[in-house]
Amino acid sequence: FAYLAVAGPLSASILMLIPTCLVVATTINLIAIAKRVALQGKRTVNWQGIMAVILTATVYCISVLPFTVYLTVAPFTDVDDKSKSFFHTHFLRIAASLPSLNTISNFYIYSLTVPSFRAFVLSRIKQPYQFLSRTLTTILEEDEMILERRGETITRFWLFRRQQFDTASQLKPNSGVRGSQG
């Protein structure tokens, strides 16, 4: 952000305001086109998508505005010790961290407004679960088949496995069993 402060308030404001104005202009244009299409009744309008764009643009503008204000006003503030000034410490910290709000909020905005995005995210969440479920089921079924061939009960098998685990967990390093030097 230092390069913006060196460039002066006019350039800093322009660099921050131009993208914001473009976002606002394209959002207004999108709303106008959607309204025109809805009034003509020729096609259906995807209101969820339009709501997502409006919310995303609003959050973007809100998140960028404080930093734009800081970059515009900071050169004109006359403070002896900037470290004791609320504007140059706390406001700057808040203004510089707010743009990350835009990035963070996009996931939630799309999740709330776009059903196809929700379905996509759910399918991606379910994939590892389904894989693990199938894998564990296959392993358990194979163990059951082995036990049935041996004529053992599943309970005896799992007790044996538990005893193996308990024995292995009781082994201590340098106890003379494994890896001891001497």
N, C-alpha and C positions, 0 to 999 in steps of 0.2 A: 504494500500500500504506500510505501515511501515514495515511489516514483510518481504517484498521483499528487502527493502533497508538494513535491518539488515542481511539478508542472503548473501549479497555480490553481486558484479556485475556478477560473473560467474553464480551463481544459479539464479539470477534474469533474466539474459539473457536467460538461458536455459528454465526457466518457461514461459517466454514470446515467445521465438523463436520456441519451439517445437510445440505448437498449430498452429502457423503461417505456419511453414514448412509443417505440416500435411494438412492444408487447401490448400496450394499451390500444394502439391503433388497429393492430391485427385482431385483437379480441373484439373490439367494437365492430369491425368489418365482418367478422364471423357471425356475431349476433344479428347484424342487419341482414346478412344473406340467409341465415336460418329463419328469421322472421318472414322474409320475402317468400321463401320456399314453403313455409307453413301456411301463409295466407293464400298462396296460389293453389295449394292442395295437390300439386302434381306428384310430389314425393313425400315420404315420411321423413321427419327430422329426427336424428339421433340426439335426443335431449340429454342423455347421460354423457355423451362425448362433449357436448357443448358446455354442460355444467362442469365437467372436468377441466376444460380449457379456462372457463371463467374463474374457477377456484384457484387453479395453478397460476394464472396471471395476477390475481389479487394477492396471493401469498408472495409472489415474486416482488410485486410493487411494495408491499409492506416490509419485506425483508431488506430491500435495497434503499428505501427512502432514508432511514436514519444515517447511513454511511454517506449518502449524497449530501445530506444536511451538514454533517460534520466536515466533509471536504470543502464545502462551499463557505462555511462560517469560520472554520478554524483559523485561516490566515488573518481574519479581521479581529480576532479576540486578542486583547492585550493583557496577558497575565504574566506576572513576574516568575512564579514558580508553577509550571504546568503540572508537576506531580501532586500539587495540592488542589488543583482545579477539578471539580466534578466533571466538567465538560471534556477535559483532555484526558481524564483517567477512566471514570466509570461509563460515561456516555460513549466514549470511543470504544471501550471494551465491548459494550452491548452492541453498538453499531457494527463493529467488525465481526461479531459472531452471529448476528442475525441472518446474513446470507446463507448460512448453513441450514437455517430453518426451511428455506425453499427446497433444498435438496432432500431433506428429511421428510418433508410433508408430501412430496410427490407420491410416494408409495401409498400413504394413507388416503390421499385424494383419489387416486385411481382405484384403490380397493373399495372405497365407498361409492364411487359413481359409475364405474365401468364393470358390468357383470362378467364380461368375457375375461377381463384381467383377473378378477376374483377366481374364476374357474381355472385359469392358467396357473395361478399361484397354488391353489389347492391341489391341482394335479401334480405339480412339482414337489409339494410337501408329501403327498401320498406315495410317490415313487419309491423312495428309500424304505418306507414302512412296508410297502408291499413286497419289495425284494427281501427284506429281512424276515418277514413273516413266511414267505415261501421257502426261504433257505432253512429257517429253524424248523419248519414243519417237515421238510424233507429229511433233515438230520434226525429228528425225533422218530419219524416213520422208519428210517433205516435202522435206528437203534432198536425199535420195537421188533422189527423183523428178525434181527440178529438174536435178540433175547428169546423170541418165540422158537427159533430154530434150536437154540440151546436148551429150551425148556425152562428157562429162568423167569422169574417174575420181574416186572418193571421195578417194583419196590426194592427188591434185593439189589438190582443193578444200580439204582440211584444212591442207595446207602453205601455201596462199594465206592462209587465215584466221590461221594462226600468224604469218606474216610481217606481216600487218596489226596483230596484237596487239603484236608486238615493236617495230614502227615507232611505234605509239601510245605505248608505255611508255617509249620513249627521248626523247620530247618533254619538254622541261624548261620550267618556268614562266619567263617573261620572256626566252625565247630568240629572240624575234622572229618566231616562227611563229604563236602565238596569244596574244591578250591582252596583248601587250607595249605599253608606253606609250613614246612618244618622239617 
